[in-house]
Amino acid sequence: MPAFRPTIRPPALPAVRKALANHEDAVLRRLPIVFRIAAVLLLPWIVDLALNVRGHFGARNLSNSWVWLDLLESAALLLLASLVRRRHRATSPIAAATAVLLAMDAFFDLWSAHRGDAFRTAEICAYVAELPSAALLAGLSWYSLRWAAALHPTPTT
């Protein structure tokens, strides 16, 4: 009697691929716009954070690191907008790195927030914005691998 070998297939993956294939051009046209809007929407948050950090902005303390982390995220989103628009081969690693930055930001926001309003704000930012954006960017990183692979076709013998 042959051994039972289960096949593991994510059930939604073929449906996602099919939906993306039907609307790929529209999605890839709108994605850079979404990234630019997200980067611009981060700027008022960064300014507010910079004005309200404990201590003085520019002094060496942990509060300033949040400002610089958010500036990095904004810059990475602007870079991604440019790369996705051109379907550049560097999109995959930049999208993966930006996903890690957003997930790390969500983790440390939740970990370091005090009880009450600060924690609720951190939860809303993490669960509504940062973690879904990180998941989208991780998917983009996987999806855009073929843009780099198209530059190096496999040799046929």
N, C-alpha and C positions, 0 to 999 in steps of 0.2 A: 504494500500500500504506500503510495507516495506521501511524502511529508507535506503538511499544510504550510504554505508560505503566503502569509498575508501581504498584499500590496498596499503600501501606504501612499495615498494620494490626497492632497488637500482638496476637499470637495468644491470649494469656491474658486480655486485657481483657474480652471478652464473657463469659467464664466467671466472672471475678471479679465483674462486675456482676450476673450471674444469681445467683450464690451469695449476694451481699450483699442482693439484692432479696428472696430467700427468708428471710433471717435478719436483716433490717435492724433490727427492733425489739429483738431479743435482743442484737445486737451493740452497739447504741446504749445499751441499759440497762446492759451490763457494762463498757463503755469508761470511764465516769466512775469506776467502782470500781477499775479497773486503774490509772488515772491517780492516784487518791488513794493507793493502795497504793505505787506507785512513788515518789510524793512523800514518803511517810512512811518508806520504806526508805532514802531518801537522807539522812535526818536523822542516823542514827548515823555514816554516812560523813562527813558534814559536821562533826560534833562531833569525830570522830577526827582529821580533817584539821586542824581549828582547834587542837586540842591539840598537834599534832605539826608545826606549821609552823616553818620556820626563822626565827629571829628572834622577835619578840613579836607576838602577835595584836593588831591595832589599829595597829601601826606601819606606815608606808608601805613596803611591799616587795612583790615579785612573788608571794611565797608566799601572801599573803593574798588575792590575786585568785582563786585556785582556790576558796577558801571562798565568796567572794561569787558566783562563777559557779555553783557548785552550789546556793547559796541561790536564785539567780535561776531555775535550772532547776526546783527544787522548787516555788517560788511559781507559775511558769508552768504546771506540771502541775496544781496545785490549781485555778488559774483555768480551765484547760481542762476539768477535771472538771465544774465548774459550768456552763460554756458548753455543753458537749456535752449535759449532762442537759437543758438548756432548749432545745437546738437553736438557739442564738443565732447571729445573723448575723456576730458578731465571731469566731466559731470559726476560720474560715479563716485570717485573718492571724495570730492568736495561735498556731495550730498550726504555721504556716509558720515563724514566728519561733522557736518552741520547737525545731522540727526543726533549724534553723540553729544554735541554741545547743548542742544535743546533738552535732551533727556537728563543730562547732568544738571542743567539749570533747574529743571523741575524737581529733581531729587534733593538738591541742596536748598531750594526754596522751601520745600515741605519739611525738611530735616531741621532747618534753622529758624523756622517761624515760631513765634510765641503763640500761646493759646489766644483764642478770641478772633478779632477781626483780621489780624495779620495772618493767622493760619487759614481762615476762610478765603482770604484773597489769594494766598499761595495755592490753595486747593483749586480754586476756580481757574487760575492761570495755568496750573499744571494739567488739569483734566480737560479743559476746554481748548487751550491753545498749544501749550508746549508739547505734550505727549502725542496728541493727534498729528501735529506738524512733524514730530520726529518719526512717526510711523509712515507718513506720506513721503518723507525724505528717504527713509530706508527703502521703501518701495521704488522710488525714483532711482536710487543707487543701483538696485538690482536691475531695473528696467533699462537703464542707460548703459549697462555693460556692453550691449550689442553695438553701441556707437563706437566703442574702442575696438571691438572685435572686427568690425567691418574694415578697419584700416589694415588688419593683419589677417588676410584670408589664409585658411589652411592649405598647404600645397597638396596637389593631387598627384598621385604617382601612377 
